[in-house]
Amino acid sequence: MEDPRRPDVPVGYEGLTRVCSQPPEDMEHRRNWEAHNLVRVPFLAPIPLAWDPKTKATQVWVHKYIQDVVTDTFMVLYTNGLWSLLEDFGGAYMYRTKRGYASKLSVHSFGMALDFCCVSNPLGKKPEMPDALVTAFTDLGWVWGGAWRRPDGQHFQYARQV
Ligand SMILES: [Zn+2]
């Protein structure tokens, strides 16, 4: 039986666009897309910002399609004593191209990705993400970027083959 709190993991840009609809390039239309598609999920304890550790993030903005997944993921991390392993927060929804690509949209542009432990897991470097964190995320359906040919250890996305 399908679990409504664990929606299907979309496959490819086609799947992402189907469940998220396409975030418009034009800023004005994008504001409207954001208003209709993004939801706020609070952190269960504040996490330092990767680029400004003195400032702490207290929430994420993600696509409403994964609101329950994100909520459950945070709860699992918190109740299993893994929350403190989230050393820093690097972003969730963010309209931008995939790093290293001129035109491909990042999964962050759909509000379907989260970055954590960015300082110790820079793009392209051998990931240092604790196994317990990776397992907690992937058990809930997330795809970990640290397993990719160009490793992105900080990156978790609720999408495959993108
Ligand atoms: Zn990322």
Boltz pocket constraint, residues with backbone or C-beta under 6 A from the ligand:
constraints:
  - pocket:
      binder: B
      contacts: [[A, 91], [A, 108], [A, 113], [A, 114], [A, 115], [A, 154], [A, 155], [A, 156]]
      max_distance: 6.0
